[in-house]
Amino acid sequence: MRLRPALLAPRLCLAALLHLGPALAATEINQAREADLDGIKGIGPALSSRILAERAKRPFRDWGDLIARVKGIKPATATRLSGDGLTVNGASYTPPEQHANPLGSTSAAAERSRSASD
């Protein structure tokens, strides 16, 4: 059986979507079952139990709420879990901005020290 090129592309696209579909699907933490959470890389039985116990008290408002309430989830973990498809109220995790000084600027302590010596 020989496939015509016009039929090959749609079949390849369908095969790719079927293969990648589960990886692209988001898992909403406020609706996920234990099995859903365990299916996310980095969440094992202990962490999923802590997540479900906290969620039973009240749903998570946002990522900050999740990080504050669930032991074992810190910003680095949240970044990784979000990258693997976990969402909180439909939102992916966005790390807080780092407050680094731009090149060439000085810290407030250095400014005070300099003005005190003048």
N, C-alpha and C positions, 0 to 999 in steps of 0.2 A: 504494500500500500504506500503510495507516494502522496505526501501532503503538499498542497499548493501553498506558495509563500503567503498568499492573502489570508490563509487560515492559520498559519503558523504563529504569527505575532500575537493574535488574541489568546491563543492557547498558552503561549509562553507567559503572557501577562497574568492569566488566570492562575497558572501553576505557581508563579512567584507570589501572588497575593495570598493564595491558600497556604503557602509555606511560611510567609512572613506575618500573616494576619495576627496570630496570637502575640507575637512580639510587639506589634504596633498598637495593640489594644491597651487602653489604660485601665488600671484597677483603682476604683474609687474606694478609699480607705473607710469611708463611712457606710459603705454598702457591702464590702467584701466579706465573704465567708472565710473561715479558717483555711480551707483548702486553697482559696484564691490567694490569700496572703502567703501561705507556704510555697506557692508557685513562683513567687518573686525571689530572684536571686538575692541572698543576703538576709532573708527573713526565714528563720527556722521556727520550730515549734515554741520555743521559749519566748521569742520576740512577738510572735503572732498572739500568744496567750496574753502578754502584757498589753498589746494593742487592743485586743478585744475586751479585756477587763476595763481599761480606761474608757473605751467607747461605750461600754454598757452604762457608765455613769452619765455621760452626755457625749453627743457627737463632737468631733474635732472641728473647730472653727476655721483653722488655717494651719499652715506648716509650723508656725511659731508655737501654737497651742499643742500640736503633736510633739514637738521637740521638748517642750516644757513638761509634758505629762508622762511621756513614755521613756523609762530608763533604757538606755542603749541607743537612742536616736539623737544624734548630734548633727550639726550642719553638714559635716562630711558624709555621714550616713544618709541624711536626707537628700543630698545631691545625688548619691549613688542610687538610692531607691527610686527617686523621681526619674532618673535616666532609664531605669528598668521598667518604667510605666506606672508607678504609684502616683496617685493624685489625692489632694485634699480639697474637697468641694470643687472638683474639676480643674484645680490649678496645679501646675508643676511647681517644684521648689525653685525659688530664686534666692541664691545666697545674698545675705546683706552686703552692702558695699563696704569694702575695706577702706578705712579712713587713713590712707597713707598720704604723707606729704608729697606734693609734686616735686620733681627735681628742682633744686635751686631754692626751695623755701626752707625756712628754719622753724624749729619748734618754738613754742611759747616760752619754754624754760630757757632756751638759748637766747631769745630776744630779751628776756628779763635780765639774764646774766650780762649781756652786752650793754644794756642801758644802765645797769648798776655800776659798771666799770667806767662809764663815760663821765 
